[in-house]
Amino acid sequence: MNKRLLVYYYKSMADFELSGVAIIAGWFQEYRIDSFARSMEPVKALTGLVYQPTLAWQELKSLGVDAFEGLVIPGGNTNGFHDDLMSLIREFNERGKLLAAICAGPQYLGKAGILNGKRFTASFTPEEIAQKVQEGIFPSTGWTSDKVVRDQNVITADGFSFIDFGIEIGDYFHSFKTPEEKESIRKALKGL
């Protein structure tokens, strides 16, 4: 059976930020990409496209995190930090599995306590980061304005770096034989 990745869907997610992940993990690496949301209702993304989750919470709990290589969270208009999602994120982290979030998505990792002691990035200004620190969403240290940051099993990216985000996830899973191959694919996907 193919290796599996899990993606969290939520209303007004920035679905285009998943395109690099879909190309590298889904197409190149032939990972099965499963999705879940708070319910099995279709989810309307920022682009207006509608997505159908493939797993219900009960099915996801029954499978357990060991069925997946990692969890990917897109950005967008984040919609709350419900306890089930925070527990799931922590469980992925406890198992040392990939946690990847882009744009506003790192807020979920921060709220779950995963970013404590790690370097990370997100699509916010330094002032917005400071506000999110005060709100208890992000830790007081670790944020950088880098486009993509990988710190152990956690990959974060700003929203416009979705190709590089996908490439970094591919690199995490050892998809590229050499640094030159990684760079060649990055350039090809960006049309450079």
C-alpha atoms as one frame of an Amber mdcrd trajectory, in Angstrom:
protein
   0.000   0.000   0.000   1.164   3.540  -0.716   2.420   5.758   2.040  -0.182
   8.222   3.252  -0.294  11.900   4.131  -3.143  13.566   5.967  -4.436  17.062
   5.142  -6.711  19.174   7.327  -9.549  20.915   5.446 -11.409  23.887   6.871
 -13.720  26.607   5.559 -11.806  29.336   3.705  -8.557  27.359   3.622  -6.050
  28.514   1.015  -6.301  25.410  -1.145  -3.744  26.604  -3.710  -1.081  26.312
  -0.985  -1.503  22.533  -1.179  -0.522  22.361  -4.862   3.220  21.894  -4.198
   2.440  19.109  -1.726   0.076  17.450  -4.203   2.667  17.578  -7.000   5.635
  16.328  -4.971   3.995  13.891  -2.540   0.934  12.857  -4.510   2.209  12.777
  -8.064   5.997  12.294  -7.862   6.112  10.149  -4.706   2.718   8.474  -5.191
   1.604   9.126  -1.623  -2.053   8.632  -0.924  -3.332  11.986   0.349  -6.277
  11.679   2.726  -8.204  14.619   4.125 -10.368  15.332   7.121 -12.421  18.205
   8.501 -14.599  18.794  11.540 -17.424  17.051   9.697 -17.931  15.184   6.438
 -19.668  18.208   4.915 -17.992  19.663   1.808 -15.556  22.500   2.575 -15.485
  25.687   0.482 -11.946  27.047   0.079 -10.789  30.639  -0.490 -10.692  30.043
  -4.243 -14.364  29.046  -4.249 -13.554  25.417  -5.012 -15.335  22.883  -2.816
 -13.515  19.923  -1.271 -14.926  16.708   0.143 -13.056  15.266   3.149 -12.177
  11.592   2.671 -12.078  10.600   6.353 -14.545  11.186   9.178 -13.131  11.871
  12.665 -14.219   8.417  13.877 -12.474   6.703  10.972  -9.367   8.836  11.519
  -9.302   7.938  15.221  -9.777   4.270  14.331  -6.850   4.351  11.872  -4.611
   6.282  14.266  -1.671   8.498  13.410   0.573   5.533  12.636  -1.360   5.051
   9.390   0.119   8.338   8.110   3.590   9.686   7.431   2.578  13.228   8.313
  -0.046  15.937   8.680  -0.261  18.992   6.411  -2.227  22.131   7.323  -2.883
  24.851   4.739  -3.289  28.508   5.562  -6.338  30.650   5.031  -8.877  31.994
   7.461  -8.195  29.661  10.379 -11.377  28.627  12.133 -10.628  27.739  15.709
  -8.398  25.498  17.725 -10.739  22.673  18.710  -9.424  20.133  21.224  -9.593
  17.099  18.899  -7.352  18.802  16.356  -4.883  19.988  19.009  -4.668  16.419
  20.389  -4.128  15.013  16.902  -1.307  17.473  16.211   0.366  16.594  19.517
   0.065  12.890  18.778   1.756  13.304  15.371   4.547  15.214  17.089   4.952
  12.642  19.890   5.470   9.977  17.203   8.056  12.156  15.441   5.947  12.341
  12.295   5.973  15.232   9.851   3.944  18.296  10.791   3.826  20.777   7.917
   1.893  24.050   7.933   1.889  26.998   5.582   0.753  30.642   5.691  -1.640
  30.986   8.665  -1.580  27.214   9.265   1.379  27.353  11.700  -1.048  28.910
  14.204  -2.491  25.429  14.752   0.979  24.064  15.535   1.701  26.992  17.816
  -1.540  26.670  19.738  -0.841  22.933  20.181   2.544  23.804  21.710   4.539
  22.169  18.913   6.547  25.284  18.014   8.031  25.757  21.493  11.813  25.604
  21.114  11.635  25.467  17.306  12.321  27.903  14.485   9.241  28.612  12.375
   7.738  31.013   9.887   4.225  32.105   8.925   2.560  34.758   6.752   2.415
  37.481   9.370   4.231  40.755   9.993   6.454  41.042  13.073   3.677  43.088
  14.712   1.087  40.390  14.010   3.460  37.748  15.378   3.877  39.807  18.569
   0.091  39.989  18.912  -0.226  36.229  18.416   2.445  35.695  21.080   0.325
  37.760  23.484  -2.748  35.702  22.527  -0.872  32.478  23.373  -0.857  31.230
  19.798   2.875  31.474  19.072   5.841  31.072  21.438   7.820  34.222  22.221
  10.919  32.976  20.370  11.629  31.073  17.167   9.807  33.097  14.505  11.804
  34.082  11.439  10.847  35.822   8.216  12.446  33.035   6.142  10.238  31.683
   3.360  10.438  28.008   4.423  11.759  26.639   7.714  12.454  23.029   8.603
  13.202  22.219  12.229  13.329  18.492  12.911   9.873  17.051  12.018   8.228
  20.480  11.561   8.103  22.373   8.255   6.523  25.830   8.056   6.277  28.268
   5.158   4.838  31.591   4.165   1.815  31.387   1.899   3.506  32.417  -1.341
   6.190  29.752  -1.028   3.875  26.813  -1.675   6.140  25.251  -4.336   9.154
  25.445  -2.001   6.950  24.090   0.806   6.120  21.034  -1.326   9.783  20.639
  -2.304  10.849  20.753   1.363   8.282  18.090   2.243   9.668  15.987  -0.601
  13.189  16.505   0.726  12.026  15.485   4.216  10.892  12.178   2.689  14.187
  11.785   0.756  12.620  12.262  -2.674  15.694  13.747  -4.305  18.897  11.875
  -5.026  21.057  15.012  -4.990  20.767  18.706  -4.101  21.015  19.402  -7.833
  17.961  17.235  -8.536  16.025  19.074  -5.816  16.977  22.445  -7.322  16.191
  21.293 -10.856  12.676  20.210  -9.876  12.138  23.432  -7.912  13.108  25.499
 -10.964  10.961  23.401 -13.302   7.875  23.793 -11.080   8.445  27.542 -10.875
   9.017  27.858 -14.610  12.564  29.129 -14.159
